[in-house]
Amino acid sequence: MKDLLQYISEYKNKIPDSIFLSSSYEDISYKEAHKKIDAFAAGLRRMGLTNNEPIAILGEEAPEGILAYYGILKNKNKAVLLPFHLTRQTLNTLIKQNDVNTIVYTEKYRDIILDLEDTRRNIFSNKIVIGKDRRADYRFREIVDHYKSINYSSRIDIDAEAVVLFTSGTTGFPKGVVFSHNNIITNVNNVSEVIECQDDLDVISSFPIYNYVSNILALSTTLVQGGTYILLQDKSPEHLINSIANKKANILFSNSYTFHDIFDQGDIGNSFRTLSHCLSIGGSLKENFITAWQENFNCEILEGYGLTEAPAVAFNKTNGESKVKSVGYPLQNSRIKIIDENGADVRDGEVGELVLRHNDLLPHLLKNGNSSDSRWFRTGDLFQSDINDYLFFKGRKHDIITKYGYKISPGKVKQVIMQHDKVRDVFVLKLTGDKNDQIKLCIVPERNEKLSKKEIFNYSRDNLPRFLYPDFVEFYKELPRNKTGKIKRSDLL
């Protein structure tokens, strides 16, 4: 099995002038990328950075940041991708937990770096800036220019640790998930099964680069297939539309609420004429929305399921039946089962927790006290499968609502409320009580629709059993989300 760096070496000879990274201000070919990655890796080695030493990256998408990432991997270091949306206190804790002493950052985050140094009461051993910050120890471009004549050779162990990604932290402190090169390639093979290898692959993602969707599913898959990854610092719907049109993207990775935001922009003409696949991870889409999207843009949306600990688990695929409301069926390297509270397999049609068999799809180590020693990883997500093994997401296990002796999955309530013609999105929030929990519906109405609480209560009484009636209803223009699209529950309480 080849690692990511071997693909870059192969393509710099095979397709040297093909564009690997494309941004609004710079395009970088595979040949040029290989040269700069080698140079940066040589610079890291000259700094005395040894094998597996962690190097953090903090910054939004830029070609130099991607090249630095691969340079870190080529020097056999471990890349720690810090989520820039987190608080400085949280970033400081993650840096300590991962023993980071060297950091690569974009100039925009200079003040955060200085603040982190004050908080840590000691300085980073090496600060490498993408930009011109004179307080940094090194500047990326100067390193690359200095070592540009070096042909850096390294043999990478496929099972060696490559990158640390972090969970969103919406249900607790962010967990660090450590991927080996093998883990990355195995997940890439799963994604390739969905999008089907094609010529001239041009990929764009609405997720931040430190998120598993952009890093593993989009960027790494693009590299392995010799395509072009389109970088975006501005991921607003307007900019996404313009970038898809200008860069002629044919694959879009996004989530349900961003697809809605794009659709709401109105007539976008032929902007999406090059799109062949839209892959949605995070949230579910109504059947009428999927139909409208396909009719307007002549491009289908394929819904799927993954998480930081296992990026590519299930997807609807173009070469098989796509089922609405389903996240598809397990991909080739996914080994799953659905279990009840006692650990026994549930029958078809019953709801239970999805667990994943440990193999090369899953990372070897979960930090912050989580162990991967068990044969099965418990996702904490509730699913139901049909007789054809298609999976249907039903909610999070810790969100289970206890009411009048019943254990209620929020997904059951959401599924019904989402059928209301005037409801665009809904989040079912559990309000914990002493004996009975209460249900709060956080609803986003469809654009230009007037919706009252009375309508929702009446609709609930007509379509839900009594023990599933909501106790509270609140309306929102948009549900509060973080940079990765996760709901900020604390903002809804």
N, C-alpha and C positions, 0 to 999 in steps of 0.2 A: 504493500500500500504506500502510495506517495504522500508526502506531507505538502502543505501549502507552498513552501519555498521551492520545492522541486517543480511544482507547476509553473511558478514564475520563471525559473531557469529554463524550463522546456519552451515556454511561449516566447521568451526573448529571442530564441532562434527560429521558432516555428512561425510566429506571427509578430515579428519585432515592431512593426509600425502600427499595429492595432492598438486602439486606445483602451487602457485598463481603467484609468480614473479620469472622470470628466467633471469639471466644476464650472462655475460662471466665469472664472478668470484664467483657468489653466486646464489643458488636457495633457495627460501623461501616458505615453505608450508603454507597452510591456518591456521594451528594450531599455527605455529611460528609467522605468520603475526598478528594474533589476539592478541597474548601475547605482541608483541612489540608495536602494536598500542595502546593497553591499557596502557602500561608503559609510552609511550610518552605523551598520553593524561593526565595521572596523573601528569607527570612532568610539563606540561603547567598549570594545575590547581594549582600546588604548587607554580608556579611563580606568581600566582595572576591574571592570564589572565581570564577574565570573558566572559560570553556568548556573542557571535556575535562580539567580538573584532577581528579586521582583523589581520591576520598573513601572511606575504608575503613569497613566496618561489622563490628563484633565483638559477637556476642550471640546468644542463643537466640530462638525465635520470640516476637514480641510485636507487636500491631497497630501500635504506634508505630514499630517497626523497619521494617515493611513500608512504612508511609507515608513514612518517611525515605528509604527506598530509591527510591521513585518520585519524591520531591522532588528527590533527587540527579539522577535522569535528566531531570526537567523543567528543571532549571537547566543542562542540557547538560554536567553533570559525568559522570565515569566512576565507577561503584560498584565497589569492590573488596571482595568478600565473603570475609572471613577465616574459615577453619575453626577453631572454638574448641577443638577437641580436640587441636590440634597443640601442640608444646612452645613455650615462650616464645622460645627461640633461633630456631626455625623461623619463628615469626610475625614476629620482628624482621627476619629475612632477606627475607621476602616483602614487608614494609613498605618496606624499602630498595629492593628490586628494582622496586617499583611507584611509587616516588617519592611516597609518601603522607605528607602533613603535616597532614591533617585526618581525624579519626576520630569516628565515632558508635558508642557502646557502651552496653550495658545495665549497670545499676549493679552487677550481680553480678560483672562483670569489671573493676571499679575497680582492684583490686590488680595485675592483669595490666598494665593501662595504665600504672600508676605504675612497675612494674618495667621495662616496655618503654622508658619514658622514661629511666630510669637506665641501661639497657643502651645506648641510643642516644647517651647523653651530650648530648642536646639534647631540648627539649620539642616536642610537637606544636604547630603554629601554632594549631589550634582543636580543642578537645575538647568534644564534644557528648554529654551523657549522657541516656539514657532512664531517668529516675529522679530522685533528689534529691541526688546527689553534689555537694557544695559545692566540691570541688576542680576540677570541670569549668569550662570557660570559659562554656559555655552549657547550658541544659536544654531538651530538645525541646519540652516543653509550653509553656514560656515563649516560645520562638520562635514557635510556632504561635499562641498567644494574642496576641502582639504584632502579628503581620502578618495576622491572620485576615480583615481587611477588604479585603485586596489581591486583585485578580483578576489573577493572573500569566499573562502570555501569552508563549509561546516557540514558535518553529518549529524542529522537530527534523529534522535530516538523517537519513533512514532508514539510511544507510550509516555514520553516526557510531558510534564506540565507545560501548557502553552499560555493560557489566558485565564484570568479571574473575572467573571461577570457577577453582578449583584442582583438579587431579587428586588422587587419594587419597594418593599418595606411598608406596604399598605396595611399589613396585618401584624406587624412587629418590626423589629430592627432588621435592616437589610442583611441577607445572608450571602456570603461569598461562595460562589460555585466555581470550582477549578476544573477546566477542560484540558484534556491532553490533546495532542495533535490527532490521535486516533478518534477521540470523541467528536472532534470537529468534522473530520472527513466522513464518519459514519452518518452524522446528521445531514451533511451535504448530500450524501447518496440518497437519503430519504426525500429531501426536497427535489432533487433532480428527477425522481420518480414522478413527481407531481407536474412540474413544468415541462417535462420532456425535453431532452437535449435539442437545442435548435441553433441554427447559425445566427450570428449577429445578435447575441443576447445583450440587451440594454436594460439594466435593472435600476429601479428607484424605490426608496423606502421612506415612509413618513415617520418611522421610529428613530429615536436618537441612536447614534453609532455605538453607544455603550450597552444598548439593549440587545438581547439575544436574537431578535428578529433581524435587525440590521446587520449585526456582526456575524452571526452564524448562518442564518437562512439566506440573507441577501448578498452581503459582501463575499463571504467565503464561497458560496455557490457560484457567483459570477466569476470569481477567479478560477475555480476548478474547470468551468466550462469555457474559459477564455473569452469572456464577454466584457462589457463595459459597465462599471459601477458609477452611477451619477450621484455626486455629492451635493447635499443641500444644507446650507446653514439656516435658511429660512424655510420652515416646513408648513407654512400657512397654506390653506386651500388654494388661494390665488397663485402662490408661487409654485405649488405642486403642479397645477394645471399648465402654467407657462413652461415649466421645466420639462414636463412630459411632451409638450408640443415642440419646444425648441430642440430638445435632445433626442426626440423620436424614441422615447422609452417604449419597450414592449412588455415589461413585467412591472407591476406595481404591488408592493407589500404595504398593507395598511390595516386599519381596524374599522369597526362598524361606524363609529361616530364620525371619523374622518371621511369615509365614503359618503355619509349623509351631508357633511359640510361641503364636499366637492359638488355633489348633486345640486345643492341649494344655490350654487353660483349662477344657475340659469343656463342660458344657451351658450355653450362653449365651442360651437362650430365643429371644426374638424380637429380640435386639439388632441383628441384621443384616437385618431385614426390608426396609429401604429400599435396601440395596446392589443396584446393577444391574451394576457392573463392578468386578473386582479386577484390577489391572495389576501384573504381577510383573516386576521388572528386577533381575537379579543372582542367579545360582544357578539350578539346574534342580529341577523338582518331579517326583516319581514319578507315574505314571499313576494308581495306586490312591489316592494322596493327593488328586489333582485331582478324581477321581470322588467320594471321600468328602466333600470340601469342598462340591462342588456339591450333593450329596444332602442334606447337613446345613443348608446356608445358602441353597439355591436361587439360587446366584449363581456364575457361572463365573469361573475365573481365566484371564486371557490373558497368556501369557509373551511378553516382548519383549527387544530388545537395543538398547542405546545406551551411550555413553561421554561423558565430559565434552567431548571434542572434537567430538562429533556426537551430541547427546542422543536423537534419535528416528530410528533407522535402520530397524528392522524390528519387526513385531508380528503376532501372531495377531489376527484381527479377528472381530467378531460377524457381519458380513455375508459371511463367507467360511469355508472349512473351517479349523478350528483343529487343528493337529497336535501331539500330545503329544511331548515331548522336542525340539520345534522352537521357535525364537524367532520364528517366523512368516516372512513374506516382506517384501521391501523396500517401504517406504512411498513415496508418490508423488514426493517430492523426493529420494529416495535413489538415487544412481548408484553401483553397486558392481560389483566383480568379485573373483574368488578366484584367486590366483596361486601358482605354485610358487616355489622358491628362485631361479630364473632370471628371474622376472618374467613368465613365460608363463601364460596362462589354463589352469586345470586343467579336466578333463572332469567332467561330472556324476558325483557320487558320490565324487570324489577330495577329499582334504583339502588345503587351502592357506590362505594368509594373506588375510584380508579387507582390501581396499583400497577407499577411498571417493573418488569424483571430487569435486574441489573445486567447490562451487557455494554458493548462499546458505544451504544447510543447515549448512555448516561455518564456524567462525569464521575471520576473515581472518588472525589472527596467533596464533602459539603462542610464548610467552616461553621464556626459559632456553635459547636457542640452537636451538630448533626452528623451522624455516621452513615456511611454507605456500606457498612459491613453486611447488613441484612441482604438477603437475596432479592427482596422486593422493596421498591421505593413507594411510599404512600404519598399520593399527590395532594390529598385533602380536598379533591374535587369530586363531586357527585355526578354520576353518569348513568345512562340507561342505554342498552343496546337492543337492536332488533334482530330478527332471525338471520339477517344478512351481515351482521357484525357492524352495522353503521352505529356510530356513537352520538348520543344526544346529551348535551351538557345540562345539568339540573341545578347547579349552584355549588357553593362551597360548604364543606362539612361543618366548619365552625359557625356558619350562618344559620344552621338548623334552628327553627323556631319551635319552642315547646309551648303548646296552648291547649288547655282543656284535656290534657293527657295525650294529645296527638304530637307527633314530631313532623314538622312541616318543612319541606324544602322550599326556599324562596323561589326556586325555578318554576314550581307549580303555579305560584301566584303570578309571576312575571309572564309566563306563557299565555295566561288568560288575558291579563290586562293589555298586553301588546297587541291583542286582536282588535282592540278598540280602534276605530277608524281615525280618531283624533289624537291618538297617542303615538308619539315619535320614539320615545325612549322611556324606560322606567327602571328604577333601582328599588328593590325591596329591602328595606332596612329593618333589622331586628332591634327592638328596644327591650333590653333585658329587664324582667320583672322578678319579684320574689317567688311567685307560684306560676304565673303565666307571662310569657313574653308578649309584647305588643308589636303590631305590624304597621310600619309607616311606608306609604308609597310615595316615592320621590319621582315626579312625573315631568317629562318634557313634552309639551303638546306639539303636534304637527305645526309647521309654519303657517301663519295666518289663520289658525283655527282657534275659536274661543271654546274653552273647556272649563267646566265648573266642578267643584268638589262634589256637589250633589249628583252630577252625572256619573262620576266615578263610583260613588257609594251605591247608586242604583244599579249600575252595570255590574258591580261586584256581587250584589245580592241576587242578581239574575243569573250569574254565571259561575259563582263559586259556592262551595258548601259553607255553612255558617262559621265553622271553625277557621276558615281562611279569610274571613272578612277583614279588611284593613281597619285599623283603629284611627289612623291619621292619614291625611293626604296633603301633600305640598307640591306646588308647581314651581318649576325652574326653567329659565331660558335655556340653560345648558347645565348638565351635571358637572360638578367640579372634578377635574381629573389632573393627574400629574403628567409629566412629559412623556411617559410611556403609555398613557391612556387609562391608567388604573383610577378607579373612583376614590376620591378622598372622603372616606367615611366620616371623619371627624367634622368635616364641613357641613354634613347633613344632619348632625345631631341637634 
